Amino acid sequence: MKPTKMRNELIYHPTFHTRSKQLGSQLSEDLRKKYGKKSVRVIEGDSIKIVRGEFKGVDGKISKVSTKKSSVAVEGVKKEKTKGDKFDVYIHTSNLLVTGLNTEDKWRIAKLEGKKPSEKPIVTEKTTKVITEKATKKEKTKETKVAKTQKKEVEK
């Protein structure tokens, strides 16, 4: 396939997961040091700073994410029509700097910290008791099996 055709497919007709990856934005210096990552996929509720464009220097929170436009709407960033109506301005995610993360999604934070979200590191006394009970049951079954085989050998 030609490189131009591949590039155009990524830009104009990308799949859903490719579009999601294109919604990444840079992290601030503090967050880079904390998580060891340079960029993150933005979601609603993240605090951002606009780095380029007409609204450069504006701080705010993300109110809407448009995967179709690969851009986001920021609270407080609006334009006015000639009739006086106000509408959201969508800003491309490459022109943003993430200054604060929405921590409601524990899965996302675990992925950022480099942990496996499916593993649960919480260990309580109950789990250790259950493990010891299972271990003793297994030992008992092994002992009975050994005893049965020894009886059969003695009978022969």
C-alpha positions as CSV (number, residue, x, y, z in Angstrom):
1,M,0.0,0.0,0.0
2,K,1.3,3.5,-0.8
3,P,2.5,5.7,2.1
4,T,0.1,8.4,1.0
5,K,-2.9,6.1,1.1
6,M,-1.9,4.8,4.6
7,R,-1.4,8.3,5.9
8,N,-4.8,9.4,4.5
9,E,-6.5,6.4,6.1
10,L,-5.1,7.4,9.5
11,I,-6.2,11.0,9.1
12,Y,-9.6,10.7,7.3
13,H,-10.8,7.2,8.0
14,P,-9.2,5.9,11.2
15,T,-10.6,3.1,13.3
16,F,-12.1,3.9,16.8
17,H,-9.0,2.8,18.8
18,T,-6.7,4.8,16.5
19,R,-8.9,7.9,16.9
20,S,-8.7,7.4,20.7
21,K,-4.9,7.2,20.5
22,Q,-4.9,10.5,18.6
23,L,-6.6,12.2,21.6
24,G,-3.3,12.3,23.5
25,S,-1.9,15.4,25.0
26,Q,1.4,16.4,26.8
27,L,1.7,16.2,30.5
28,S,3.1,19.1,32.6
29,E,6.6,18.7,34.1
30,D,5.2,17.8,37.6
31,L,3.0,15.0,36.2
32,R,5.9,13.8,33.9
33,K,8.1,13.3,37.0
34,K,5.3,11.7,39.0
35,Y,4.2,9.2,36.4
36,G,7.2,8.8,34.1
37,K,5.1,9.4,31.0
38,K,5.3,12.2,28.5
39,S,1.7,12.2,27.2
40,V,-1.8,10.8,28.2
41,R,-5.1,10.4,26.6
42,V,-7.4,13.3,27.7
43,I,-10.8,12.8,29.3
44,E,-13.5,15.0,30.7
45,G,-12.6,16.6,33.9
46,D,-8.8,16.9,33.2
47,S,-7.3,20.4,34.0
48,I,-5.5,21.8,31.0
49,K,-3.6,24.8,29.8
50,I,-3.9,26.0,26.2
51,V,-0.4,26.3,24.7
52,R,-1.0,27.4,21.1
53,G,-3.7,29.3,19.1
54,E,-6.1,32.1,19.7
55,F,-6.8,31.1,23.4
56,K,-3.1,30.7,24.3
57,G,-2.5,30.8,28.1
58,V,-6.1,30.0,29.1
59,D,-6.5,27.5,31.9
60,G,-9.6,25.4,32.3
61,K,-11.2,21.9,32.6
62,I,-12.3,19.8,29.7
63,S,-16.0,19.8,29.3
64,K,-16.5,17.7,26.1
65,V,-14.3,15.3,24.1
66,S,-14.9,14.9,20.4
67,T,-13.3,11.8,19.0
68,K,-14.5,12.8,15.5
69,K,-12.7,16.1,15.5
70,S,-9.8,14.8,17.7
71,S,-10.3,17.9,19.8
72,V,-11.8,19.0,23.1
73,A,-14.1,21.8,24.4
74,V,-12.8,23.7,27.4
75,E,-14.9,25.3,30.0
76,G,-14.9,29.1,29.6
77,V,-13.6,29.0,26.0
78,K,-16.4,30.2,23.8
79,K,-16.9,32.3,20.7
80,E,-19.8,34.6,19.9
81,K,-21.8,34.5,16.8
82,T,-23.0,37.8,15.1
83,K,-26.5,37.2,16.5
84,G,-25.1,37.0,20.0
85,D,-25.2,33.3,20.6
86,K,-22.2,31.6,22.2
87,F,-20.8,28.3,21.1
88,D,-18.0,26.0,22.3
89,V,-14.6,26.2,20.6
90,Y,-13.0,22.8,20.0
91,I,-9.2,22.8,20.5
92,H,-7.0,20.1,19.1
93,T,-5.3,18.0,21.8
94,S,-1.8,18.7,20.4
95,N,-2.2,22.3,21.5
96,L,-2.9,21.4,25.1
97,L,-0.8,20.8,28.2
98,V,-2.4,18.6,30.9
99,T,-1.8,20.2,34.4
100,G,-4.2,18.0,36.4
101,L,-5.7,14.6,35.9
102,N,-9.3,13.4,36.6
103,T,-8.6,10.7,39.2
104,E,-12.2,9.1,39.2
105,D,-11.0,6.3,36.9
106,K,-8.9,4.0,39.0
107,W,-8.0,1.9,36.0
108,R,-6.5,4.9,34.2
109,I,-4.4,6.0,37.2
110,A,-3.1,2.4,37.7
111,K,-2.1,2.3,34.1
112,L,-0.3,5.6,34.4
113,E,1.6,4.4,37.5
114,G,2.7,1.3,35.6
115,K,0.7,-1.2,37.6
116,K,-1.5,-3.9,36.3
117,P,-5.0,-2.7,36.9
118,S,-6.4,-6.3,37.0
119,E,-4.2,-7.3,39.9
120,K,-5.4,-6.3,43.3
121,P,-2.5,-5.7,45.7
122,I,-4.7,-5.6,48.8
123,V,-3.9,-8.4,51.2
124,T,-6.0,-8.9,54.3
125,E,-6.1,-11.5,57.1
126,K,-9.2,-13.2,55.6
127,T,-7.3,-14.1,52.4
128,T,-4.4,-15.6,54.3
129,K,-6.8,-17.6,56.4
130,V,-8.5,-18.9,53.3
131,I,-5.2,-19.9,51.8
132,T,-4.1,-21.8,54.9
133,E,-7.4,-23.6,55.1
134,K,-7.1,-24.6,51.5
135,A,-3.6,-25.7,52.0
136,T,-4.5,-27.9,55.0
137,K,-7.4,-29.5,53.0
138,K,-5.0,-30.3,50.2
139,E,-2.5,-31.8,52.6
140,K,-5.3,-34.0,54.1
141,T,-6.4,-35.2,50.8
142,K,-2.8,-36.1,49.8
143,E,-2.4,-38.0,53.1
144,T,-5.6,-40.0,52.6
145,K,-4.5,-40.8,49.0
146,V,-1.1,-42.0,50.2
147,A,-2.7,-44.0,53.0
148,K,-5.1,-45.7,50.5
149,T,-2.3,-46.6,48.1
150,Q,-0.2,-48.0,51.0
151,K,-3.2,-50.2,52.1
152,K,-3.6,-51.6,48.6
153,E,0.1,-52.4,48.4
154,V,0.0,-54.2,51.8
155,E,-3.1,-56.2,50.7
156,K,-1.3,-57.4,47.6
